Amino acid sequence: MALSKTTVVDKIEVLEKGQVQVRTKTTVLEDSVALSSSFHRHAIMPRLRTGRVVADDGSVTAAGTWNDTDISGEAANVQAVATAAWTDAVKDAYEALIESQD
């Protein structure tokens, strides 16, 4: 009786505003027969804003800066999809969307 566990990225979706949604499947196996599976999802945004400061009264005291998201820790297939999807136009549109919601 040999137990093992595999983890694979089994779904990558690009959403309307350029976000990349990743689903990871973890399977527990006994002698190569699946005993159970579980899923985890996370989303990656094309750009991230840092340094934005909002006062207690809701006024913005520091606008912050936008940077491309670091995807170096993602699986190679996730990196490939994000790199293909995140054109400059997509990143600019995502940034404008977030700023319009402020």
C-alpha positions in Angstrom: 0.0 0.0 0.0 1.8 3.1 -1.3 0.2 6.5 -0.7 1.2 9.4 -2.9 0.0 12.9 -3.6 0.0 14.8 -6.9 -0.6 18.5 -7.5 -1.2 19.9 -10.9 -2.6 23.1 -12.4 -5.6 21.7 -14.2 -7.4 24.9 -15.4 -6.2 28.3 -16.4 -8.8 30.9 -17.4 -8.3 34.5 -18.6 -11.2 36.7 -17.4 -12.7 39.7 -19.2 -10.4 42.3 -17.6 -7.2 40.3 -18.0 -7.1 38.5 -14.6 -5.8 35.0 -14.8 -7.6 32.5 -12.7 -5.7 29.3 -11.8 -7.2 26.1 -10.4 -4.9 23.6 -8.8 -6.0 20.0 -8.3 -4.4 17.9 -5.5 -5.1 14.1 -5.7 -4.3 11.5 -3.0 -3.5 8.2 -4.5 -3.1 4.7 -3.1 -1.3 2.3 -5.5 -2.1 4.7 -8.4 -5.8 4.7 -7.6 -7.3 8.1 -6.7 -8.7 8.2 -3.1 -9.6 11.9 -3.0 -9.2 15.1 -4.8 -9.4 18.8 -3.8 -9.2 22.0 -5.6 -7.7 25.4 -4.9 -8.2 28.6 -7.0 -6.3 31.8 -7.0 -6.4 34.8 -9.3 -3.5 36.8 -10.7 -4.0 40.4 -11.7 -2.0 42.0 -14.6 -0.7 44.8 -12.5 -0.5 45.6 -8.8 -0.6 49.0 -7.1 1.7 49.7 -4.1 2.0 52.7 -1.9 -1.5 54.0 -2.2 -2.6 55.7 1.1 -6.2 56.5 1.9 -6.9 58.7 5.0 -9.7 58.0 7.5 -11.9 60.5 5.7 -11.5 58.6 2.4 -9.2 61.1 0.7 -6.2 59.7 -1.1 -3.0 61.1 0.4 -0.7 59.0 -1.9 -1.7 57.7 -5.3 0.8 54.8 -5.3 2.5 53.3 -8.2 1.6 50.5 -10.6 3.9 47.6 -11.4 3.6 44.5 -13.5 2.7 41.5 -11.5 5.7 39.1 -10.7 4.6 35.7 -12.0 8.0 34.0 -11.5 6.6 31.8 -8.8 3.8 30.4 -11.0 3.9 27.2 -12.9 5.4 27.5 -16.4 2.1 27.0 -18.2 0.5 29.7 -16.1 3.4 32.1 -16.9 3.0 31.3 -20.6 -0.8 32.1 -20.5 -0.3 35.3 -18.5 2.5 36.5 -20.7 0.4 36.0 -23.8 -2.7 37.6 -22.3 -1.1 40.6 -20.6 -0.5 42.9 -23.5 0.3 46.5 -22.7 -3.3 47.4 -23.7 -4.7 44.8 -21.3 -2.5 46.0 -18.5 -3.4 49.7 -19.1 -7.2 48.8 -19.3 -7.0 46.9 -16.0 -5.2 49.8 -14.3 -7.8 52.2 -15.6 -10.6 50.0 -14.4 -9.3 49.8 -10.9 -8.6 53.6 -10.8 -12.2 54.3 -12.0 -13.5 52.3 -9.0 -11.5 54.4 -6.5 
